[in-house]
Amino acid sequence: MYRISMNMLAGLLAIALVSGCSGNTGAHQATAPHDSSAAQAKFRQIADGVIVDTGGAAKQVRLEVVGDRIIHVTAIPGGGFDLPASLMAVKSGGDKQFSVSSDAGHVRLKTAAITADVATATGAVQFLDKDSKVILAEQPNGRTFTPVAVQGQSFYAVRQQFASPDDEAFYGLGQHQKGTMNYKGKDVELAQHNMDIAIPFVVSSRHYGLLWDNNSITRFGDPRPYQMLDKQLKVFDADGKPGGFTANYYVDGKLRLSRVESEVNYEYLKDLTHWPDQLKDSKGITGGPGQTVEWKGAVASDVAGLHKFRLYASGYFKLYVDDKLVLDDWRQSWNPWYRDFSVAMKPGEKHAIRIEWTPQSGYIALDHQDPLPAAEQNELSLFSELGHAVDYYFIDGSNLDDVIAGYREVTGKAVMLPSWAYGFWQSRDHYLTQDELLGVVKRYRELKLPLDNIVQDWRYWKDDAWGSHQFDKTRFPDPKGMIGQVHAEHANLMISVWPKFYPTTANYKELDAKGHMYRRNVEAGAKDWVGPGYLSSFYDPYSAEGRQIYWRQIRENLGDLGVDAWWMDATEPDIESNLDIDERKLRMGPTALGPGAAFFNSYSLMTTTAVYQGSRASYPDKRVFILTRSMFAGEQRNAAAGWSGDVVARWSNLRDQISAGINFSLSGIPNWTTDIGGYALETRYEKPDAKNLQEWREINLRWFQFGSFMPLFRSHGQGVNREIFNLAPVGSDVYDALAWYDKLRYRLMPYIYTLAADTYFRDGTIMRGLVMDFPNDAKVRDIDDEYMFGPAFLVAPVTEYQARSRDVYLPAGSGWYDFYTGKRYEGGNTIKADAPLERMPLFVRAGAIVPIGPAIQYTGEKPDAPITLTVYTGADGTFSLYEDQGTTYDYEHGAYSRIPLSYDEASGTLSIGKREGSYPGMPVTRRFNIRWLSGPTPTATDFDAKAEQGVDYTGEAITVRRDKQA
């Protein structure tokens, strides 16, 4: 347990720890101390950098050169650099191309591209470009170490502050569902959760990134934990009396209890004990049918400024500030989440607060944070609860693609997924039987709806055998034959595997006997939600032996049946939902490496490592594909894709997915998706009347349109079957629109698979924030509902019910074409884009060369079919068409081809370059049809319309000049 409370820790954050002598600098020292005068800094040059003796909180600062634009900074309060190995980084230094110099008060490490300057009086580091202009600078006294002991081990709570100009914008940090694009001035807590992915990598509009190497709960922005209202504010009841809000509890609209409550706090399981006893049912369940709660009162503060609030809630909730509706939403009961709002407050000024809540056996809490001091409000700050050092990587670049490439140089390449992963996946919670699953695949083929992946979610095992990894033979009598039939239909099977085990299973017993099971959940008697409820716990992936056993159990029971891909659920890990954070830390440990609290955010990285490394060893010619609910820095090297968790079928949630996915992609991991349509449903959608059925179909269609332009295209959810033919009747307008986007995805497969390849070969990003491609257009920095899909497409999803148009900003510096009509627009303008129900606004950048393939039912169906090259004229453009075998790792050994394409606007010439490379089964010749698009045309999306020109390509360079009459 913590020896100091988190509230005490918050009070200590402002104290810079001053240690004694720095001690031994560790095994990395390569030379004796630099001979310098007393006025000069003392430093030791090492093989790949320098160690500097400093004043301030850190007694030593180490700079290691990873590359000419990447510097690894480690600062310690005392002792040597004998630190635990990084879990996220595969490279921490090693580049020897640098020089070191010093003068009074400074030590400078210089590479070919940047300089890192250490001020020895404070230990503060600043990074400068070739022209000696500051890119990023630590605050002079912005490094803090606070001692913390956890389960007998010593750590520090660590913080690093950096200066940030007012016009800087910040992105990345994983996936956070608050509808925020730019995190400048925002607070982001990095703590893995069902719907929240913590990746401690932030990128700047100034074209640098910081990778913060720490596995514990981390806070970007304000380092202090948010607190209940009464800890910092004066709280008043409905009559203006101090002490708390008036809380009124109703049953079927009748007031049953009124009392004053100093805080709104039903946040976790432990907090439900405060629920009025007379309103609990016979089983102790709170917030049951017919119950509602209203809190009324006011808050005031002695601190002026912008006060930040968070409402954590599930069920239906509304929140009013000064009688203005601020929040109005719903979440499923077992999966609450945060909604942020802020209030500008003056000392002593009261602000009325009213909350209306229909619990549906859910959770709620309202917490708050006082404003930071003005000097800190807009800086770049990172704080972690537990660490041994301030440890980060500064990554510079000429653009954000460079920065993401640097992140992957440190944490590992984004290995390629199988080509079929970029087709359409069908999933639901869950297929009950073998026949049901096979029937869905068959129906897709009958209707000629393209499909590549069918997903078997949880509960294919016997109810009392979670963790057995074995099919229930009464419902799945022939799993191997079932998978074989899926393959015969040219589809693939992904299956759900959890790190969760029932103690009665042989797999649990084997892992537990070796010390690789977390026992606290079982010891606590916590039962899950299946049937009568069963004891369970999760395995520990922090030892090599534990990971090897876990994979072997999966391989023996599932992999050898022919399963194609792995859905790794609950990898936060969510051992028991709605535990408080301190208890979560205890139940996910102790790990083989130390307390669970010290590794809070890294579980997913370690358990996907087990499956990725195990699968590559077991099936070396088969690309691994993992879908995981949680992710961490470096997980792209494990062939892992993320998804946004158990989101709900609400328009607000649909909107939140856009910025969540963009920022996730800006965090360096390229493959991401959501549950199209939302995982959980309000009851009005389960057996809908005509009005609700219309909205249900529309939200699914709008989400599906968005999904067709996500890196991965996947429909999933509970309550209502999510197959295209179950969402709307065959032949209906909604069905036809769903089918159209499914087929469009496959027509664009040559383009999409090239984007996928570029994530490996060029460290590319598929789902691109506008700031990546238009860095000089300040207007794009805060846009949270548009993005680029590769270099060509600007995607503008529709996120309002019954909207039939929406505003779309077209970035400056480019011309733009409406994808559906060919109408051209100039950039730098906001237009009112048409958005009929059957179409989502979609634009193509002038100069784009978009390869469009044949109509197919699955990827790889027609590998030698003609490809249409659509050239959107008005600017020069390039594209490099990539092809390979699609499912093996031969690409790592050069087995692939590239066909370079370039368009010159001045001459109206398309150049199809000489083919680069080859691979087994490569079509030697190919027909390229060429379409030139330069204005409105009724055939803009008629992909089978006669092309203006065509060439037979044999691998040698060809030039095609545009016919001006075309």
N, C-alpha and C positions, 0 to 999 in steps of 0.2 A: 504494500500500500504506500501511497505518498506520505512522506513525513511532513510535508507542508501542503496545505490546501491550495486549490487553484486560485481562490480569492486572495490568499496570502501571496501566491506567486505573482498575481497581477500587480500587487503593490510593490513587489521587488523588481519589476521589469525596468524601472528607471534607474536602478542602481548598477553601475558598472563595477564588476568584480575586479579588484586589484589583487593579483596573486604575488607570490614571492618570486624567487629566481626561476628562469625559464627552464633550466635543467638541460638534460641531454636532448639533442635535436634528432636523434634517431638514426636508423640504418641508412636513410637516404643520403646522408652527408657524403659528398665526394671529395671535398677539399677542406683544408684547414680554414679557420676564420680569416676573412679578408683583413689585411694589414691596413689599418686606418687610424687617423688621428682621433683625439677625443671629440673633435667637432664633427667628425664624419660618422656615418651610420655603421654599425657592425652588421655584417651579413656573411653568410656562407653560401657560396655557389655550389649547387649540386648538379648532377648529370643533366637534368632536364629543367632546371630553374634555379631558384634562390630561396634561402631562408633568411628572414630579416628579424633582428632583435628590435623590439619596439617598446614604447610606453603605452599608456592607455589600458583598456581592458585585456587585450591580448598581449602576451609577452613575446610571442613570435607569430609571424605571418609567413606562410610558405606559398610561393608562386611556382606552379608547374606548367610547362608549355605542352599543350596537347597538339596544337597546330599553330600556324602563324596568326590565326584569328581566334584561338581558344586558349584561355588561361584558367587554370584550376587554382582557386584561392582557398587556403585552409588557414584558419586563425585559431590559436589555442591560448587559454589563460595561463597555462603552466605545463611543465613536463614536456615530453617529446611527442613526435608525430606517430607514435605506435597506435594507430587507430584501427577499428574494425574495417574489414574490406567492404567496399561499396556493393550494394545489391543492384543498383540501377546502372552504374557506369561499367563499361567494359574497357575503357581507356581513361586513365587519370593523368597521364603525362606522356613522356617518352620522346618528345621532339627536342632535338639538341641544337636546332638552328635559332640561336638567340644570342644576345649580348647583355651584360650587366654593367652598370656604371653607378656611381654615387657621388653626391656632394653633400654639403652641410644640410642635414635633415631629410635627405631623400635617397632612396634606392630605386633605380629604374631598370626594368627588364624590357628589352626591346626585341621584337620579331620583325619580319619583313613588312608586316601590315599594321601592327599596333604597339603601343607602349603601356606597360603597367607601372605606375609610380606609387611607391609606398612612402608615406610621410612617417618618419620614424618616431616623432614625438607622440603620435596618436595611433599609429598602425593603420590609418585610413589609406585605402587603395583607390586610385583613380585610373581610368583607362582613356588613352588618347589615340587619335588617328594619326596618319602619316604627317599631317600638317600641324600636329600638336594641339588640335582642338579636342576638348573633353567630350567623350562619348557618354561616360557614366562615372560618377564619383560617389564613393561612400561618404556619409556625413562624418565630420571630424571626430565626433565622439558617439558614433552611431552603432557601436558594437557592444552587446550586453551579454554577460554570462551570469546566470543565477543557479547556484547549486541545488540539485534535486536528488533525492534518493528514492528509488523504486525497488521494492522487493530485495533490499540489501545491496543493490548496485548503485553506483554513483554516476550521475549524469549532470548536464547543465540544461536549463532552459536557455535557448540562444535566440538572439535577435540581431539583424543587420539592417540598418537604414541607409538609403541612398537618396541623394538629391534628385529632383525631377522637375524639369521646366513645366510651366503651366500648359503648354500646348502638346505635351506628350500623351500618348494613349497606350494602354496596356491590354494584352490579350493572352489567351491560352489558359493555363491553370487547370486544365481538365474540362469536365462537363458539369455545368452548374445551371440549374433550371430556374432562373429568376428573370429571364427575358433581358439580360444585360449583355451588351456586346463589349463595350469599353470599360475596363475595370479601374480607370483612373479615379481616385477618391473613393472607391468602393471597398467594402470589407468582404473577403472571401475566406471562409474556413475550409481547409482541405482536410476532410475526414470522410473516409469511404462510407457510402450509404447506398441503399437500394437504387436510388435515382441520381446519386451524386458521385462523380468520379474525380478523385484527387490526384492531380499530376503537378508536382512542384516545379513547373517550367513556365516562365512568363516571358512573352516577347513584347518588344516595344516598337512603336511607330518610328523610332529613331534607328531601327534596324540593328538591334542587338537582342540577345536573350540571356536570361539567368536561369540556370538549372540548379536548384537548391537541393543538395544531396542530404536529405534527411527523411527518415521513414515514419516519424511520429506525426501526430496531429499538428498541422501547420496553419498559420494565419497570414494571409496577405492583407496589408492595410493595418487596421487597428489590432495590436497584439493582445488586447485585453479580452477575456471572455465576456460575452453579453450576460447580463444579469436580470433577475426579476425586477419588476418596476419599483418596488419599495426599497431596493438597495441604493438607488441613486435619486429617485424622484419622490416628491410629496404626492401622496395619492389621497383622493377625496371621494366620498360616496355621493349618491344621487342628490343628497340634501346639502352637500358642500362641507360635510364634517370630515376632518382628517382621519386617516387610518386604513382606508381601503375602498374598493368599489362596492357598490350594492350589487349583490349577486342574487338573481331571482331564478328559481328552478320551477319549471312548469311540467305538468303531465297532461297531455291532450288539451293544452291551452289553459289549464287551470293552475293557478299559483299554488305550489305545494310547500315552498320554503323560500324565505328571504333572509339573507345574512350578509354581513360585511366581510369581504375577503381582501387581504392585503396584497395578494398577487393572483394572477390568472395562471394556474399551474396544475394542469393535468397532462404533463409533458411525456412522462414515461410510465412504465408499468408500476413502479414504486409509488408514483404520485397519485394513482387511482385510489389509494387507501384514503385520501382526503374526501372522496365523494360522499355526500350525505348518506348515512346508513339506511335511512328510510326510503331512499330512492334506488337502492341496489336490489336486484332480483334475488331469488333463492340461492342462486349459484354465485352471488357476489358480482354479477355483471353490472357495469355502470353504463349510463347513457342509453338505456334500452328504447324500444319502440315508444313513440309518443312523447319522449322527453325533449325539452328544449331548455336552454339557459340563456339569460341575458345579464351582461355586466354593464353597469352604468356608473359614471363618475367623472372625475377629471384628474389631470396630472399637472404638476408645476415643478419648476426647477430653479435653483439659484445660479445655474450655469447658462450663459447665453450661447446661442449658436444653433446649428442644425443637429438635432437629436435623432439618432437612428433607432428604429424599432423593427422587431421581427415577430410576426404572428406565425406560430407553428401549429398547424391544424389539420384535422381530417373531419369528415362529415361535411355538412353545409355550414358556411360561415359568412357573416358580413361584419365589417368593421367600419365605424364612422368616426371621423375626427372633426370636432366642431360642427356636427350634424351633416358633414359631407361624406358620402359613401366613398371609401378608399379601397376596400377589398370586398369581393363578392365571388365566392368560388366553392368548389367541392373537391374532396379527395376520398378515396376508399378508406374505410375506418382504420385498417391495420397499417396504413402507409402514409402517415402525415408528413407534411413538408413545410418549408418556410415561405412566407411572403413578406417582402421588405417594404417599409415605407419610412418616411422621415417627416419631422415636424420642426419648423423654425420656432425657437422658443426664446422669450425674453425672461430675465429674472423675475420670479414671482407671478408671472402670467399663467393663468389656468387655461388648459385646453381640454374640452369635453371629449370623452372616449365612450363609445358604446359598442358592444360586441353582441351579436345575435348568433347563437350556435345551436344546430341540430346535431347532436353527437353521433348518432348511429353507432354507439359503442366505440367511439373514436377518442382522439387525444387533442389537447389544445394547450397552448402556453403563449404568453405575451412577454417578451423580454426587450431590453433596452440597453443603449450605450450612450454615455455622455460624449460630447464632441471632444476630439483630440485637441491638444494645443495647436494653434493656427499653423505653426511652423511644420507640423507633422501631417497635416490633413491631406496633402496631395503628394507626399513623397512616395517612393518605392520602399516598402518595408516588408520583411519576411521574418516571422517568428516561429519557432518550433518548441514544443513542450519538452522534448528530450533529445539530447545529442551529446557528443563528445567534443565538438568543435563547430565553429562557423565554417561551413564547407559548401562552396558553390563554384560553378563554372560560368565564366563570362564568355559569351559567344558573339562575336561580331560578324557583320555581313554587309554586303552592298545592297541587299534586299532581304525580305523575310524568308524567301526560299533558301538563301544562303544560311540564314540563322537556323532553320529547321534541319538543313544538311549538317550543320555543326552539332546540333543536338543528337542526331543519329550517329555522327562520328564518335561521340562520347558514349552513347547508350546502345548502339547496335543498329544495323541496317533493318529496314522494313522488308522482311522477306516476302516473296510473292505468294499470294493465295492461288488455289487452282482457278482456272479461267471460269469454271461454272459457278464459282462463288459470286460472280458479278451478274448472274442471271436472276430470275425471280425465285424467291423462296416462299413456300406456303407452310404455315404453322398454325397451330391453335393449342389452347390449353384444354385438353390434350387428346390425342387419338386413343380411343378406349381399346380398340382391337386391331389386330392385323388386317382384317378385312376392311375396316373403316379406312385405315391409312392407304391401303392399296386401291380402294375405291376412289379416293380423292385423286391419286395420280392418274388413274384410268380416265376419270371424268375430264381432267385437264386435257388429256390427249384427244379425247372425243370431241371436245369443243375447240380444239386447236388454239388453246390458250398457252403461250410459252411458259415453261416451268423447268427449273433445273434442280431444285432442292426441296425435298419434303422433310419436315422436322418432327421428330418424335419427342415431345416434351415429357416431363416427369410422370411418375406413377405407372410406368409400364411394368414395374416390378410388383410383387405382392405387397399389399398394404403394410404388412408387418416386417418387410425386408428391405427397407431403404438402406442403400449402400451395398446391397448384394451385387449390383450391376447385372442382375439376371431378369429376363423377361418372365412374367407370369404366364406359364404355359397354358392356362385355361383361356387366356385372351389372345396370346401370341404363340400358337402351337408350333410354329416353324420359323423362328426368327431369321435363320440363315436363308431359307427359301424366300421369305418375305423381302429381304434385302436383295436377293438375286432377281426377284421380279421387278423391284424398283429399278435396278440396273438395266434390266431388259427393256424397260420403258424409257431408257436414256435419261434417267433421273438419278439423284444421289440422296443418301440418307444421312442427316445430322441427328445426333441423339443427345439427350440431356444427361450429363453426369455431374454429380454434386460432390463436394468434399465432406458430405454429411453421412453419418453411419448410425444405425441402431446397434446397441450393444449386443443384441442377440445374433448378429450376423458374423459369419466366419471372417469377413474382411476387417470388421472392427476388432475382433479378438486378435487377429494377427498384428495389426498395427499397434494395438494397445500393449501387447506383450513385448514389443520392441520399444515402448515409450513414445509412440508417435500419435497418441490421441490426447486431445484436451479433455480433461476429466471433470472440470468444475461444473459444466452444464448438467451432466448426469448426477453428480453429487448434490446439486441443487434441486434435483427432482423435476426439472423443467420438461414438460411434455409438449410435443408439437400439436398441430391442428388436424392430423390425419385420423379419421375414425375416432376411437376412444382417446387418442393421444398417446404418443410413444416417447420414451426417453431417447435422446440422441446427442451426438456431439460431432465435432469436426476434427479432421486429422491435422497434424502439424507438418507443413511442407518445408520447414526451415532446415531439415537435415537431408543430405543426399540419400540416405537409406530410406527415409520416409517417402521421399518422392519416387524412388525406384519401386517400392512396394505398391504405392498408389497406382502407378502406371501399369505395373504387371497385372494387378487385379482387374484393371479396366481392359487391358489387352486380352487376357485370357477369357473374359466373359463377353466382351463386345467387339473389340478390335478385330479379332480373328474371324468374326462372323462376316466381316466386310464393311463395317460402318465406315462412312467416308469423312465425317467431321464431328467435332465435339462442341456441344453447348455446355459450357462450364458456368453453372448458375450459382448465385449466392456467394460469390468469391470475395465479398467485402472483408471478412465473412459475417453473414447474418446468422449467427448461431441461435439466437432467440430474438425475434423482432420486438422493438420498443423497449429494450433494456436501456438504462441510463448509460452514459459513456464510460463512467468509471467501472461499471460492472462488465461492459463489453470488453474493456481492456483485460480484465481478469479472466474472462471466459475464453479469450483467444490466446491463452498462454498457460503456463510459461512455454515459450518456444525453445527450440534447440539452441537458439542464439541469445536468448534473454527474455525479459518481460514483454508480454504482448503489447504494452503501451509504447514501447520503444520501436515496434515494428507495425504499428497500427495500420498504416496505409499500404503496406507492401505485400500482403497476403496473396493477392491475385497474381502478382509477378512471379511469386515462388511456385504457386500451384500450376500455373500455365507452363512454367519451365518444366515441371514434371512431365506433362503430357507432350509438349513440343519435343523435348529431347528424347523422351521415350519412343514417341511415334517415329521420329526420324531414324532412330536406331532399329526399330522393329520393321519399318516399312520404308526403306531408304529411297525407293523410286516413286513415292507417293507424297505429294505436297500436303503438309499439315494445314488444317483450317480449324481455328478455335474461335468461338463466340463467347465472350465473357462479360458478366454484368459489371464487374469492377475492373479497373485497369490502373497501372502505375507506370512511372517513367521507365522506359526500356522495354515495355511489353510488345512493341512492334517487332522485336527480334524473335518473338515466340509465335509468329503467324497468328496473332490474336487480333480480333476485331472487337470493338465495344458496342454496346447498345444502351439506350437511355433508361432502362429499368422499367418498373411497373407503373408507367404513366397512365393517365386516365383519359377517357373519351370526352374531353372538354376542349372548347376552342382556345381557351387560355393555354392549355397544355400543348396544343398543336403549335401555337405561336412560340412558346418557350423552346420548342425543339430546335428552332432554326439557329438561334444564337448559341444554344448548347452544342449543337453539332459543329458549327463554325469554330468556336473556341476550342472544342476537343481536337479538331483537325490542326488548329494553330498550335496545339500542344505537342505536335510532332508525330502523332499516331494517325495513319491515313485512312483506316477502314472503320466505318461507323454506321449505325442504323438505329431505327426506333421500332417500336411496335406500331405498325401502321393501323390507325383507327383507335389507338389507345388500348392498353391492356385491360384496365378495369372500367366497369360501366355503372352508371346510375341505374337504378331499378327501372326507370322509365324506358330504357332501351331494351330490357330483357324480353318483355312482351309488349312491344310498343303499339299504341294506337296510330292512326294514320298520320297525325301531326308529328309525333315523335319518330315514326318510321322514316318520314321524309328527312328529318334532321339527321338521323342516324346514317342514312345513306349518303347524305351530303358531306358530313364530316369524314366519313370513310373515303369518299371520292377525293376530297381536297387533300387529305393526308396521303392518299395513294399517288396523286399527282406529284406531290412533294417527294414521296418515297422513290419515285421512278428516277429522280435526280439526286438521290443520296449515293454515297459510295457503295452501299449494299442495300438491296431492295427486298424488303421482308415484311410480310403481313403476319400479325400474331395478336392473340388476345383471348380473354375468357368470356364466358357468358353467352356469346352469340358466335356461331361458326363464321370464320373469316374468309373462306374461299370466295373467289370472285363470283361464282355462280350462286353462292348462298347470300351474298350481300345484296344482290339485286337480280330480278328475274332475267333470264336469257332474252335478249332482244329489247330490253328496256333501255332508256337513255343512259341511266347510270351504269348499267352493265356494259353498254357499248363504249362508254368513256373509259371505264376501268380496263376493258380489253384493249382499247386504243393505246393507252399508256404502257400496258404490259408489252404490247407488240413494238411500240416505239423504243423501249429499252433495248430490245433485241436488234432492231435495225441499227441502233447506235453502238452495237457491241464492238466493232473495230475501233471506234473512238474511245470507248470506255476501257477496253482492255489495254489500249496503249497508255491511258492515264494510270492504270494499275501497274503496268510495267515500269512507268516512270517513277513510281514511288520507290522502287528498288534501284533502278539504274541511275536516276537523276535526283533522288531524294525528293521527289515531287509530292504535291498535296492535291487531292482530288476535289474536296469541298473547300473552297477558297474564300476567306474573308475578302471583301472588296479592297481592304487596305493592302493586300498582297500585290494586287495587279495595278492599283491606282494610288500609289503612295503620295503623289503630289496633289491629290484632290482631297482637301481637308473635309469636304462634306461627307465622305464615305466612312469616316472614322467611327461614328456612332450608329451607323445603319445596322439594325439587328434583325431585319426580315428579308434580306436579299443576299445573294452570294454568287460566286462564279463556280461553275461545275467544269473544271478544267479551264483551258485558256479561251474557249469559244463561247460557252453558254452563260448568260446571266439569268438566274432563277429567282422568281418572285412569288412564293407560295401565297395562296389565299387562306386567311385565317379567321375570317368573320362569316357567320352564318348568313346566307342569302346575299352575300356580296356578289355583284356581277361586274365590278370594276375595282381597281385599287391604284393608288399612287405608286409609281415606280420611278426611282431616281436612276438615270442612265449616266454613269460616270463620265467625267470630262476626259478629253484626250482621245476619244474614239468615236466612230460612227457605230450605229446599232440597227439591227434588222429585227423586226417582229418575225419570230420563227414561223408563225402560222400564215402570215400574209405576204411577207417580204417587204413590207413598208419600212422605209429607212427613217431613222431619227438621228439627230446630232446629240453628242454627249454633253454633259454639264447641265441637263434639264430634267425636271420632274414632269412626267406625263401621267395622264389618267388612262391606264391600260385597261382594255377590255378583258373581262374575266367571266365569260359565260360559264355555266355550270360544267360544261364538258371540257373546258380548257383553263389551264393555269398560265398566267403571263410568263412568257419565255422569249428571250432576246439573244441574238447572236452578234458577236463583235465583228465589225468590218475587218477584213483581212483573214478571217478564220477559214481554214480548210477542214471540212468535216467529212470524214469517211463514213458512208452509210452502207450497211451490208444487206443481205437478202432477208426475206421473211423466213424465219426459222422457228422451230418449236423448242430448241435447246441449243446451248452453245456447242460449237463444233459440229453441227449438223451438216453444214455445207462449206467446208473449209476452202474450196477452190472456186466458190461462186463469185460472180462479178461484184465489184465494189464501186459505188458511185462517190466521186469526189465532188462535194458541193463547195464551190469557192464563193465566199461572200466578199464581193469586190469593194473597193474604196480605200484599201490600205494594203501594204505589203504583208505577207503572212507566211508562216512555216508550220509544218507538222511532220512528225517522224513516225510513220505507221509501224507498229510493232506486231510481230507474230512469233509464236513458238508452239510447242507441242501441247501445252496447256495444263498438264497435271504432274509433271515430273520436275526434278531439280536440275535437269540438263542445262537450264538457262544459266545456272551458276558456273557452268563450264563452257559457256560461249555458244550453246545450241539455241540460236534465235536469229531472227532477221529483222532488219530495219529498212524501210523504204523512205528515204528523205523526200519531202514534198515542199515546194516553195512557190510562192506567187509574187510576181513583180507587177505592181499596179501600173507603173509608167508604160510598160510594154504590153500589158495584158497577157502575160505569159505564165503558164503553170509549168514548173519543171519537176518531173518525176525522176529522181536521181537513181544512180546505180545502187542495186540492192547490196546491203551490207550484211554479211553472215548468212547462215543457213541452219536448218534443223531437220531431223528425220521426218519425212512425210510432208515436207514443205511443197506447196504447189509451185512448179517451176515457171509456169506462165499464168498470167491473170489478166482478166479484162477489167480495165478501168473506164468507167463512164464518167464524163465530166459535165457538171452543171454549173453555170455561172449565174449567181443571184445578185442583182444590183437594184432591184426595186420590186414593187408589188407584182405578184403573179398568182393566179388561181391554183397553180400546181406546187406551191411552196412546200407542202407536206405530202405531195403525191410522190412517194418514193419509187413508184414503178412507172412514173411518166417517162416518156422518151427523152433521153439525154441529148444535149446539143452536140456533143462530140464523144468519141470513144477511141481507146487505143488498146492494143494487145501488148502487154508488158512481159518481157522475158528476163528482166533483171538488169538490163542495160538502160542507161539514161535516155529519157524521152522529153522533148519539149512540146507543149501544146499551147498554141496561141489562140486567144479568145477571138471568136468571130463576133465582131461588133454588132452584127445584125441579130445575134442570138438573144 
